[in-house]
Amino acid sequence: MAQTRQALYFPHGNKAVLLLHAYSGSPNDVRMLARALEKYDYTVYAPLFQGHGTADPLDILKKDPEQWWQETRLAISFLQEKGHQVAVFGLSMGGVFATRALTEYGNDLVGGGFFCSPITPVKNTVVENFLLYTQKVLEKNQQPTEQLLIDYRPLVEKQLSLIEKQAEITHEQLEQVSQPFFLAQAGKDEMIDPKGALKTAEKLTNTKFTLKWYPKSGHVITVGVDRHQLERDVADFLATLEWRE
């Protein structure tokens, strides 16, 4: 299936921000944030995880989340090989990989964080939301939905369990995060329990963290009603990092 969306890459200064998209999303999730940060002269890169950005949700379900983690590592290498210093953030599932990177890369990353990400185990409606996304895509492409949704459910459940294993790996290593960390949580998050961000913050015992709460926003906070405030908050956080001149 041909991809309908592409990675974003806006080269500017030597300070780079890596933005990772959500489970059923694409770099469009973070396009407005990328454009906002570009105005501050940051290089911004938002890769497209394999299987995403197509007209067939099954393309996502055919992939292993470990592959997306390896793509995160490749994205960091891509920027570092160009001589950039790197901060990394992610939305939802992308935040799991961003946080895992911060636990494993140490001072090779200057900082980062997540937006509405299920690092700490909490109640969620990811399966139902992915199936709703699937239904909308299938209907848009005039495909039959009822049997396909039945067939897709066990595939989504299996893949979600693998994503949760990625989150578990990350959660167990949170005390290793030493770089400044940014947490953004939507108060009206309809997909994951918002209190999970508070529990994650409690585990960040060896670093300085910034926790921002956006009471009017839903899960995809980067395109929500508080997105402009989020963009300002991320920019303010980036300005506090110890970038090399």
Secondary structure as the mmCIF struct_conf table of DSSP 4:
data_model
#
loop_
_struct_conf.conf_type_id
_struct_conf.id
_struct_conf.beg_label_comp_id
_struct_conf.beg_label_asym_id
_struct_conf.beg_label_seq_id
_struct_conf.end_label_comp_id
_struct_conf.end_label_asym_id
_struct_conf.end_label_seq_id
STRN STRN1 GLN A 3 GLN A 3
BEND BEND1 THR A 4 THR A 4
STRN STRN2 LEU A 8 PHE A 10
BEND BEND2 GLY A 13 ASN A 14
STRN STRN3 LYS A 15 LEU A 20
TURN_TY1_P TURN_TY1_P1 TYR A 23 SER A 24
HELX_RH_3T_P HELX_RH_3T_P1 PRO A 27 VAL A 30
HELX_RH_AL_P HELX_RH_AL_P1 ARG A 31 GLU A 38
TURN_TY1_P TURN_TY1_P2 LYS A 39 ASP A 41
STRN STRN4 THR A 43 ALA A 46
TURN_TY1_P TURN_TY1_P3 GLN A 50 GLY A 51
BEND BEND3 GLY A 53 GLY A 53
STRN STRN5 THR A 54 THR A 54
BEND BEND4 ALA A 55 ALA A 55
TURN_TY1_P TURN_TY1_P4 PRO A 57 PRO A 57
HELX_RH_AL_P HELX_RH_AL_P2 LEU A 58 LEU A 61
TURN_TY1_P TURN_TY1_P5 LYS A 62 LYS A 62
BEND BEND5 LYS A 63 LYS A 63
HELX_RH_AL_P HELX_RH_AL_P3 PRO A 65 GLU A 81
TURN_TY1_P TURN_TY1_P6 LYS A 82 GLY A 83
STRN STRN6 GLN A 85 LEU A 91
TURN_TY1_P TURN_TY1_P7 SER A 92 SER A 92
HELX_RH_AL_P HELX_RH_AL_P4 MET A 93 TYR A 105
HELX_RH_3T_P HELX_RH_3T_P2 GLY A 106 ASP A 108
BEND BEND6 LEU A 109 LEU A 109
STRN STRN7 GLY A 111 PHE A 115
BEND BEND7 CYS A 116 CYS A 116
BEND BEND8 THR A 120 THR A 120
STRN STRN8 ASN A 124 ASN A 124
HELX_RH_AL_P HELX_RH_AL_P5 VAL A 126 LYS A 140
TURN_TY1_P TURN_TY1_P8 ASN A 141 GLN A 142
HELX_RH_AL_P HELX_RH_AL_P6 GLU A 146 GLU A 172
TURN_TY1_P TURN_TY1_P9 GLN A 173 GLN A 173
HELX_RH_3T_P HELX_RH_3T_P3 LEU A 174 GLN A 176
BEND BEND9 GLN A 179 GLN A 179
STRN STRN9 PHE A 181 ALA A 186
TURN_TY1_P TURN_TY1_P10 GLY A 187 LYS A 188
BEND BEND10 GLU A 190 MET A 191
STRN STRN10 ILE A 192 ILE A 192
TURN_TY1_P TURN_TY1_P11 PRO A 194 PRO A 194
HELX_RH_AL_P HELX_RH_AL_P7 LYS A 195 LYS A 203
TURN_TY1_P TURN_TY1_P12 THR A 205 ASN A 206
BEND BEND11 THR A 207 THR A 207
STRN STRN11 PHE A 209 TYR A 214
TURN_TY1_P TURN_TY1_P13 PRO A 215 LYS A 216
BEND BEND12 HIS A 219 HIS A 219
HELX_RH_3T_P HELX_RH_3T_P4 ILE A 221 VAL A 223
BEND BEND13 GLY A 224 GLY A 224
TURN_TY1_P TURN_TY1_P14 VAL A 225 ASP A 226
HELX_RH_AL_P HELX_RH_AL_P8 ARG A 227 ALA A 239
TURN_TY1_P TURN_TY1_P15 THR A 240 THR A 240
BEND BEND14 LEU A 241 LEU A 241
#
